[in-house]
């Protein structure tokens, strides 16, 4: 139950991170160059803050480095597909595919390849949160862009799969904190390299955008670190459905507190998510 409490805190952090991301997009922009600027700034801040908490200790193994490269590449592919898909499909469908991928792929991979038990509680949770996600979908006249929203499904889900692979692999590896720092450094370098080649308007960062990057970075890096740590105890097939449902609930609460009145469908989806989370924790 202690680790469920920890990932509940992570869900709060992810939900709050969306709020900071919205501030950045309104202040700076949402094209691919803006995404790379945010990624570079977030990775740099994350590396510094995590290093401060870890006494500037940085380990290295070949396996950890290769995994950090895969994590950085996966993040860039997700950002690219996200921007492309939002030009083709509506926001609700984008969010559904993104969060469904983040839940479904780790769920399936954990059960099929890491011998995690398929319990009644997990199945109920998965079904209820899937129903909650589809409750938020709005009709759209846009039909193209299939390849891109398949991309956001796969690449968002792969972030959880890569974390599970790293935690479970028998190879020599650094600690969870050192790995998180290595991922941040790799993401920063990759973002800076890509910025040298990507076209787009070069804008100066204003103070609001900088604070948004800082807030988003701290929340995201620590939440992902704690998720990685909890994977040593909790199965991925339980952790990621819990995170998906919890993030949906937190995001809706934040929307309500910021005077963005949730629709009836959103409130129903929160209720379904809450039932799913209760089933996961209480049903064996």
N, C-alpha and C positions, 0 to 999 in steps of 0.2 A: 504493500500500500504506500510505502514511502516513495517508491519510484513512480507510482501513479500520481502522487502529489507533485513530484518533480516535473513530469511531463505535462501536468496540468498547468504549471507555471510556464512551461515552454509554449503551450497553446496561447496563453495570455500574451506572451511576448511576440509570437508570430502575428496574432491578431492586431496588436498595437503597431507592429512594424508596417502593416498595410497602411495605417494612418500616416506614418512618416513618408512612405513611398508616394502617397497622393500629394503630400505637401511638396515633395521634390519635383514631381511631374508638373504641377501647376506653376512652380517657381522657375523651373529650368527647361522642361520639355520632356518628350517621351519618344523621340526617334532613337535609332540605334546608337548614334554617337552619344546622346544623353544617357542611354543605358550603360554604355561603356564608361562614361565619366562617373556615373554613380557606382558602378562595379569597382572601378579603380580606387575611388575615394573610400568606399566601404571596406574594401580589402585592406587598404593601407591602415585605416583607423583600427580595424579588427586586429591586424597583426600587432600594432603598437599596444593596444589595450590588453590583449591576451598575453603579450610578452611581459607587460608590467605585472600582471597577476601571477605569472609563472617565474618571476625572478630572472627574466631574459635568458632562460634556458631553452636551447633549441637543439633537438636531436635530429638524427638523419639515418634512414635506411633506404635501400633501393626500392623496396616494396612501398614504403610510405610515400616516397617521392613520385613513383609511377601512379599511385592512387590519387595523389593530390593533382597531378596533371589531368587525370580522367575526370575528377570532380570539377576542375576549372573549365575544361572543354565542354562538359555536360551543361554547366551553368551558362556558357556563352551560346550554345545551341538552343537552350531553353529560351534565353532572352531574344534570340533571333526569331524563333518560331512564334514567340509571344507577340512581338511587334507585327509580324506578318499576318498572324491570325486575326488580330484585332482590326485589321483593315478588311477582313473577309467575313467575320462572324460577329455576333453581338457579344457584349461583355458577359452576360449571364452564361452563355454557352461556353465561352472561354474559361470562366471560373470553374464551371462544372467539370470540363475535361481536365483542367489543371489539377484540381483537388482530387478528382476521382483517380487520376493516374498516380498521384502522390500516396493514395491509400491502397489501390488495387495491386500495383506491381510489387511493393514490399510484402503485402499479404500473401500473394501467390508464390513469390520466390521463397519466402520464409517457410511455407508449408511444403513445397515441392523439393527444395534443394537443401534445407537446413533442418529437416526433421522436426519442425514445430508442430505441435498438436492442433488438429482442427476441432475446436470445441463448439458446443452449441452457443455459448456466449459470444464467441468471435463471429459466428455465422449471423446471429441476430443483429449484432452491432454493424456488420458489413452491410446487411440488407437495409437496415433503417437509415444508415448514413448515405447509402446510395440513393434511396428514395428521397432523403432530405436534399441532396444535391440536385436531383432532377426537378424538385419542386421549385427551384429558383430559376429554371430555364424559361426564357421568354421567346415568343415566336419571332422569327426573323425571315425576311425575304431573301437574305443572302444565302446562296447555296454553294459557292466555290470556296476554295481554301482548305479542302479536306486534308491534304498532306501536312498543313501547318498545325491544325488542331490535333491531329494524330501525334505530331511532334511534341506539342506541349504535354499531352498525356504521357508519352514515353519518357521524355527528358525530365519532367518533374518527378515521375515515379522512380527514375533511375537514381535520383539523389538519395532516396532511402535505400535502394538496393546496394549502391556503392558503400553507404555507411555500414550496412549489414555485412557485406563482404569484408570490409576492412576489420570490423570487430571480430568476425569469426575466423578469419584466415590464420593458418598456423605459422606464417612467415614472421621473420624478425621485424618489429615495428616500434615506432616511438609511442610515447604516451598519448592519451586522447588530446590533452592540451597542446602538446608539441605538434601533433598531427594537424590540429585546427590552425595553428600558426603557420605551418607549412602550406596548408591549403590557401590561406589568406595571401601569403607571399606569392605563391604560384598564380593565383587569380589576379593579383595586382600586376605582375609582370606581363601576363597574357593580355590583360586589358590595355595596358600602355602600348604594347606592340600593335595591337589591332587599331588603336586610336591613330597610329601613324599612317594607316592605310585607308581608313573609313572616311568617306566624304560626308560633308554636312557643315552646318553653320557652327563656327567656333564661338561660344559665348562664355563670358566671365561668370564664375559662380558668385551668386549673391549670398548674403549672410543666412537667409532663410533656407536656401538650398543646402548650404554647408551643415547647418544644424539638423536638417532632415537626414542627410547622409550619416551624420554622427549617430543620431538616435536609431536609425534603421540598422546601422552596422553593429552597434553594441547589442541590440536585442537579437539580431539574427545570429551573430557569432556565438554568443553565450547559449542561446537556445539550441543551436545545432551541436555545440559541445556537450551540453547536458543530455541531448538525445543520444549521442554517440556513447556516452558513459552508461546511460540506462539500458542500451542494447545489450550490455553484458549480463543483464538480469532479465529484462522483459523481452519476449519474442517480438520480432518485427511485425508479425501478423496481428498482434494486439496493439503495439505501440502506435503504428501509423494510422489505423482507423480511429484510435483515440485522439490523436493529434488533429486529424482532419475534422472530426466532429467538434472538438473543443475550440478549434480556430474559427469555425463557422459561428459558434455561439458567441465567442468574444467579439468577432467582427460586427455581429448584429447589435450587440450591446453598445459597442463604441459608436456605431452609426446612430443609435438612438440618443446617446449622450451628446453627440455633435449635431443634434437637430436634423438628422437625415432619417425621417420617419420610415421604419421598416414596413413593407407591405404585408398583407395577410399571409401570402405564400412564404415569405421569409420567416415570419413568426411560426408558421407550421413546420418549416424546415428545422428551426431551432428546437422545437418540441420533439421532433423525430430524432434529431441528433442526440438530445439529452437522454431519450429512452434507449438509444443505441449504446451510449456510454455506460448507463446503468447496467444494461445487460452484459456488457463486456466485463465489468468489475464484479457483478453479483452472481451472474449465472455461470456455473462451472462448465 
